[in-house]
């Protein structure tokens, strides 16, 4: 009798860390549900991963729509599938003054980075708890550990993800379901390369502070499988997170403000 392969659902799977998660999970024997807005990219990724033997389902959803999370859950249930691992990776980043953000973009970022993540977790975790088995991997950020002027809203949404993940992990202790928050620093992805504000100067980041997307995805996978609550990839990022937690908040935000003013400099 053939063994049933575990299944992972990955949001924001069309590029960056999300696409790399798909590669890592497929290489480790998982079937995949890939979710993102860009269907063409999802189909290209499905073709790439076909040789792994994974059963790959592509679902196009815009998680900035308030109805998207529930519709996604209903579609999965309609197909008669259950999710062993939920990877909440979809996210939006914006670099620049908060006052320059379009108000629609403010709402969109909160919906994708925080609200959709919480709703998807709520919907799928219920099924996991009933089975007494499941894993949730939420992608936060190194910015979750402190305020980041010039990326104020983004950092705040990631602080939400980290706090939510830690609290829920404790709530679910003993249920067979684990929650992991992955907190990568600057990672070599399209999203990071696209966040410099128009007319702003994105400061040169030292190479040793830029993480490789494959290593970040592998660390996230390992942490998720091990049931770790928080994983910060990379020694430099771990030291940064530790340092920020040992300093007065006024000091870290003042220092961040100095750097952010350079970031916004025309």
C-alpha positions in Angstrom: 0.0 0.0 0.0 1.5 3.4 -1.0 2.3 5.8 1.7 0.3 9.0 1.8 2.6 12.0 1.2 2.2 15.0 3.6 0.9 18.2 2.0 2.0 21.8 2.5 0.2 24.9 1.5 2.5 27.9 0.7 1.2 31.4 0.2 3.3 33.9 -1.8 4.8 31.0 -3.6 5.4 32.7 -7.0 8.8 34.1 -6.1 11.5 34.7 -3.5 11.4 32.8 -0.3 8.0 31.3 -1.1 9.2 29.7 -4.3 12.2 28.4 -2.5 10.0 26.9 0.2 8.2 25.0 -2.6 11.5 23.6 -3.8 12.6 22.6 -0.3 9.4 20.9 0.7 9.1 19.1 -2.7 12.6 17.8 -2.3 11.6 16.4 1.1 8.7 14.4 -0.1 5.8 16.8 0.3 2.9 17.4 -2.1 2.2 21.1 -2.7 -0.5 23.7 -2.9 1.0 26.8 -4.3 -0.9 30.1 -3.8 -0.2 33.5 -5.2 -1.6 36.2 -7.5 0.7 35.4 -10.5 -0.7 32.2 -12.1 1.9 32.2 -14.8 4.8 32.0 -12.3 3.0 29.4 -10.3 2.6 27.2 -13.4 6.3 27.7 -14.3 7.2 26.6 -10.8 4.9 23.6 -11.0 6.6 22.5 -14.3 10.0 22.9 -12.7 9.1 20.7 -9.7 7.2 18.0 -11.7 10.3 15.8 -11.7 10.2 15.6 -7.9 7.1 13.4 -8.1 5.1 15.9 -6.0 1.4 16.4 -6.6 1.3 20.1 -7.2 -1.9 22.2 -7.1 -1.9 25.8 -8.2 -4.5 28.2 -6.7 -4.6 31.8 -7.7 -5.6 34.2 -4.9 -5.1 37.8 -4.0 -4.8 37.8 -0.2 -5.4 41.5 -0.1 -9.1 40.7 -0.7 -11.0 40.3 2.6 -12.8 37.2 1.3 -9.6 35.5 -0.1 -8.6 33.5 3.0 -12.0 31.9 3.6 -12.4 31.2 -0.2 -8.9 29.5 -0.2 -9.8 27.3 2.8 -13.2 26.4 1.2 -11.5 25.4 -2.0 -9.0 23.1 -0.2 -11.9 21.5 1.7 -13.9 21.1 -1.5 -11.1 19.2 -3.0 -11.1 16.8 0.0 -7.6 17.7 1.0 -6.1 18.2 4.4 -3.0 20.4 5.1 -0.2 19.0 7.2 1.9 22.2 7.0 0.7 25.8 6.4 3.3 28.2 5.3 2.1 31.8 5.6 4.8 33.5 3.5 2.8 36.1 1.5 3.9 39.6 2.3 4.2 43.1 1.0 7.1 45.5 1.7 7.3 49.3 1.3 10.4 51.4 1.7 9.9 55.1 2.3 8.0 57.7 4.3 4.7 56.4 5.7 3.1 59.8 4.7 4.0 59.0 1.1 2.1 55.7 1.1 -1.1 55.5 -0.8 -3.9 54.8 1.7 -5.0 51.8 -0.3 -1.5 50.4 0.0 -1.7 50.9 3.8 -4.8 48.7 3.9 -3.4 46.2 1.5 -0.2 45.7 3.5 -2.2 45.1 6.8 -4.6 42.7 5.1 -1.8 40.6 3.4 0.9 40.7 6.1 -1.3 40.4 9.2 -5.1 39.8 8.6 -4.9 37.1 5.9 -2.1 35.3 7.9 -4.3 35.3 11.0 -7.4 34.2 9.2 -5.7 31.4 7.3 -4.1 30.2 10.5 -7.5 30.3 12.3 -9.2 28.3 9.5 -6.5 25.6 9.0 -5.4 25.2 12.7 -8.9 24.0 13.7 -8.5 21.0 11.3 -5.0 20.4 12.6 -6.0 20.4 16.2 -8.9 18.0 15.5 -6.3 15.6 13.9 -3.8 16.4 16.7 -1.1 16.9 14.1 0.1 19.9 12.1 2.6 22.6 11.6 2.4 26.3 10.9 5.3 28.3 9.6 4.8 32.1 9.6 7.3 34.3 7.9 8.0 37.3 10.0 11.3 39.4 9.7 14.3 40.6 11.7 12.5 43.9 11.7 9.9 42.3 14.0 12.3 42.9 16.9 12.4 46.7 16.7 10.8 49.8 15.2 12.1 50.5 11.7 11.6 54.2 10.6 11.1 54.3 6.8 9.5 50.9 7.0 7.3 51.6 10.0 4.2 49.8 8.9 6.0 46.8 7.4 8.0 46.3 10.6 4.8 46.6 12.7 3.0 43.9 10.7 6.0 41.6 11.2 6.1 42.4 14.9 2.4 41.2 14.9 3.4 38.0 13.1 6.1 37.3 15.7 4.0 38.0 18.7 1.0 36.1 17.3 3.1 33.1 16.5 4.8 33.0 19.9 1.5 33.3 21.7 -0.3 30.8 19.6 2.6 28.3 20.0 2.0 28.3 23.7 -1.8 28.1 23.3 -1.3 25.0 21.2 1.2 23.3 23.5 0.2 19.6 23.9 -2.2 19.6 20.9 0.2 18.1 18.4 0.3 21.3 16.5 3.4 23.6 16.4 3.8 27.2 15.3 7.1 28.6 14.0 8.0 32.2 13.3 10.9 32.6 10.8 12.6 36.0 11.1 15.0 36.5 8.2 17.1 39.6 7.7 17.8 41.2 4.4 17.4 38.4 1.8 18.3 38.4 -1.9 14.8 38.5 -3.3 12.8 40.6 -5.8 10.8 42.1 -3.0 13.9 43.4 -1.2 15.3 44.8 -4.4 12.1 46.6 -5.2 11.5 48.5 -1.9 13.8 51.5 -2.4 11.5 54.6 -2.5 11.3 56.7 -5.7 13.9 59.4 -5.4 15.4 57.7 -2.3 18.8 56.2 -1.9 18.9 52.6 -0.8 22.1 52.3 1.3 24.6 49.7 0.3 24.2 46.6 2.5 27.3 44.7 3.3 27.4 41.3 1.6 27.7 39.4 4.8 24.4 40.8 6.0 22.5 39.6 2.8 21.1 36.1 3.2 20.8 33.6 0.4 17.2 32.7 -0.3 17.8 29.0 -0.4 19.5 28.9 3.0 16.7 31.0 4.5 14.1 28.5 3.2 16.0 25.5 4.4 16.4 27.0 7.9 12.6 27.7 7.9 11.9 24.2 6.9 14.2 22.7 9.5 12.8 24.9 12.2 9.2 24.1 11.2 9.9 20.3 11.2 11.7 20.6 14.5 8.8 22.5 16.1 11.0 25.5 17.0 9.0 28.6 17.9 11.4 31.3 16.6 14.2 30.9 14.1 16.4 33.8 13.0 18.6 32.7 10.1 22.3 33.7 10.2 24.7 34.5 13.0 24.8 38.2 12.2 21.0 38.4 12.3 20.8 36.5 15.5 23.3 38.9 17.1 21.3 41.8 15.8 18.0 40.4 17.2 19.7 39.7 20.6 21.3 43.2 20.7 18.0 45.0 19.9 16.3 43.2 22.7 18.9 44.2 25.3 18.9 47.9 24.5 16.4 50.6 25.6 13.8 51.1 23.0 14.5 54.8 22.7 18.1 54.0 21.7 17.2 51.5 19.0 14.6 53.6 17.4 16.8 56.7 17.5 19.6 54.8 15.9 17.2 53.3 13.3 16.0 56.9 12.6 19.5 58.1 11.8 19.9 55.3 9.3 16.4 55.7 7.8 17.0 59.4 7.1 20.0 58.3 5.0 17.7 55.8 3.3 15.2 58.5 2.4 17.8 61.0 1.2 17.1 62.1 -2.4 
